[in-house]
Each structure stands twice: as C-alpha cells, then as structure tokens.
Amino acid sequence: MEKVECIVVGGGLAGLSAGYGLASAGREVMVLERGDYAGAKNVTGGRLYLSPLRAIYPELWAEAPFERPVARELVSMVGDGAQTTIEIASQSFSEPVPQSYTVLRARLDQWLAERASDKGAMVLPNMKVDALLREAGPDGSGRVIGIRAGEDEIGADVVVIAEGVLGLLSSSAGLRAVPKAAHHALGFKEVIELPSEVIEDRWHLNPGEGAAQLFIGALTKDMMGGGFIYTNKESISLGLVIGMEQLRSRRDDLESWQLLDEFKQLPSVRPLLAGGTVLEYSAHAIAEGGIDQVPQLLGDGYLLVGDVAGLSLNALLTVRGMDFAIASGYHAARTVVRALEDKDTSAAGLADYESRLRNSFVLRDLETSRAIPMLMENPRLFSHYPDAVCRLLAELYTVGPQPTGKLSGRILRAARRDFISVATLKDLWSFRKI
Amino acid sequence: MQVDAKLAQNLFKLDKQAHIAIDQRICATLCTRRACIAVCPADLYEINDRGQVVVNWEGCLECGACMICCDNGALSWHYPRGGYGVQYRLS
C-alpha cells in the first residue's frame, strides 16, 4: 500500500483549511475531493463570519473571493397577512473591518484549494473515498491507517476526516453515530441573478455593501426553521432551513419544495425578486444538534473536522458553520504537525486537538449555546410569536371608520390576548438559558 | 416555478448507475409515512402506478435528507462516484 503523511478526506472549507495548514508547515498532504473541483458539492446559506478567523491564517483573507461585506441585518417576522421587519445597521458590522461576508462556495472553496496547492498540498478532485481503513483490533476498533478509493488503497500516518455533515464514512467505520432527523435541518436555496445596482436599490445598500435578511414565522408552517436572503455581488441566495423531524412528521401532504415557492410569493418578498433569473438550485443537510451531538473528535490516527464533527450553530439570529470549519481545520493541522514531529499519531498524540477547540471560539460558543437546540423545539417561537408581533403592530397602525380608542388600552388588550399567558411565562423562563 | 425547471439550471454529470436504491419489501411493508416524498427538495420521489415508491435519482442534490428521514432503512444511499452527480457552480 502506498503511503503519505496525511490524507484529508473532503475538499470543503474544513478539509482545505487543514490541507493548507499542513502544507504550509511542510508536511506531505493529500486532499481528496469527490466533486469535479473543490466546492462542487458544497452549499452555504450564505454568510461567513470572518472576525473569528482573522487571527487564523491572517495572510489569507485580503484576497479571498467574498461576495459582499454585510452592512445591514434584517429580521422579518411573517404573520398571517402581515409582516414586521426590523433593520439593524451598525458601524460595528463594518468597522474597523467587516465582521462577515456573503459567499458562494464554488468560488470560495476553489480559491482556498488553489492557496493550499500553492503551499504544496495535493488537492485531487474526482476522488471519492469509499472507506476508511482500520487496523484489525478488538471489536474492529483499531487505528485508522488510510483510505480506500475504488481499487486504490492509500495509507497515511493521520487521516483528517472532513467528509461533511452526512458522515457516511465515519459512521460506517463506527467513529460517530448515524445522523438523526431530530438533530438536522434541511437547507435548500436558489441563487437568483440580479444586477448589482438592482440589489443595492432593493436592499438600500451603498455600492459593494451587502445585506442579510432572515425570515421567521408563517412561512415554515409551525415548523422549526426560517427563510433567508443573502445578497451576493450579482445574485442573491434565497432559501429555507426546516427541521427534518418536523418536516417528516407532518400529517398533511406538504412537500418541502412547495414551501420555497410560497416563500417567494409572499407579498413582501415577491417584489424583491422581480426580473431575477434562477441560476442554480441546491440543497444540503445542516447539523443543528449543538454541542450535545458533537462526536468524539479524534482517535488513533484520525481527527474529525468541520460539519462531520457537528461543528455548526444555529443561534436563530446568527447562523455559523463555515468559521467553525476553517478554525477546526486550522487546529487539526497544528495538532498533526506537532504529532508528526513527536512521531506519535495515536489518540494520545492527537489529544491536543480537542483542548485547542475547547479553548477556541468553536467549542466555547457551542458550549454557551448548549440550550438553544432544545429551545428551538418550541413551535411557538416559529408560529405564535411572529404572528402576535405582526398583529399587534398592524392593529396599532390601523385607522378604521370607528373611533380607535386609547393607544395604551389597545396595547394592553393585545398584550393580554397574545403575550400574557402561562405559556408565554414558561417560554420566558426557558429563554433565560440562552 | 416548477422544480424540474430549477433542476434544469443545474450542472449534473450523470452516472450510468443509480446511487440510491429502494428496498421495496421494507418500503411497502414497514413504511407508513413516506418521509422521502415530503422531505426531498428536488421532488424526486413519487409513487408509481403499482403503488411503489420510486426515485428519479438523476436530479439528486445530494443533501441526504431522504436517507436521514427514512424510518426503516429502506433506502440505500451513497454519494455518486467521484466526478459524477450534481456539480454546483455557485452555491
């Protein structure tokens, strides 16, 4: 069996980040990507929070092919026949440097693959790994010693597993559990072409700036999830994220794709899309189980990085994963470089990876958000509250043929009806955990 | 917009062999809710005139939702071979 120092399974952001880090340190590394090119199988909503990453690979980011820096954040609560949008524009989003950028993965991942290749990593497309090779041990739990791709077997001192959220290889090798519907959401989106000036007009943006708009409420029909629009340079990414468990448990004949059509037809959304052409339709699973679903991160001869390690966080207003992927790839690379120098790539030699993640924003932010996945199971968050807010505000802004009555009385009446109840108090009590 | 029309915008490199297989015995006898039909964002699952669930795997977006949501393990789901399947140019 041929052998290299490191194999990285998967050329997404986590795998490429590991590949770049290992190659930069002069180690021999092969990144195996099943798509035609890096990014060919990847989907983002899309926005990358860059602030957590600026200290990691500081030399990289100035030239990265981002779409737009996000200067405006919008949250739209969708009720029954009404919508309320809150806009947040803060200098802190852009100064001294932008905290986040919209991105398209095919561009971003190919660029990072090129940077990794520049450093000497072998990034090989069209290579699907079919199995992880393990040394025979008691109950098949031996060390990971390489991979099989078709007829070829390649050995490695360390295998960095960056295969993505489905984790087909690692779960069949027994390194992590099979993904469950309860801990995953379905994300699906369209990339819709619009001229740059049209985007800037419709989202009130200065030239080159971007917006992120999230939608919560009636559009997901009581299911956990929401909608999003991210403005790219000359397109927008528009899509939905829906909890898989809720989606598969419905008793009506609803099919996921119908929700996207209905979302696009909302009276407040349709005009935003006028004249746009759909360029691409994509879908991806998203891990939303939080830190409780993070598997064992390493073992003899291997590390898990990025989505396959459950490193993603939907905190309702901020949705993160790509920053965790790049950071975990970086920490994996640092760990492996050291382990190779020490000639110990056993679990003990790689243990530093977990401590590094625990001391970084990756596992710290997942830890402090431990309660969020449980909270998101509350359907009132996705149906009652957005609708109640819209109803209250719509009432306050309505002038009819009859006398309207005192403002304070109208607010109190609406509050008693929609917000003051045992259920709301219980919800408030549960919100204290976030 | 029809899902078919959206899928037509995507770049697919079609393999000759299917990467999704349905065990009709399990599917017909154990499954009550047909989660695959509800979850698939590409609308690839349907019931044929013999009452069997069939999948038009060629338009697969490779999200894996059907595999995750299938209750009884009736689906055998793999990624297409290297270089085949959907090739996202943007996303």
Interface residues (C-beta under 8 A of the other chain):
Chain A: R34 G35 D36 Y37 G39 A40 K41 N42 V43 T44 L104 R105 A106 R107 P125 N126 M127 K128 A149 G150 V165 L166 L168 P179 K180 A181 H184 L186 G187 F188 K189 E190 V191 S235 S237 M244 L247 R248 S249 R250 D253 L254 E255 S256 W257 L260 D261 K264 V278 L279 E280 Y281 S282 A283 H284 A285
Chain B: M1 V3 A5 K6 L7 Q9 N10 K13 R33 A35 I37 A38 V39 C40 P41 A42 D43 L61 E62 C63 G64 A65 M67 I68 C69 H78 Y79 P80 R81 G82 G83 G85 V86 Q87 Y88 R89 L90 S91
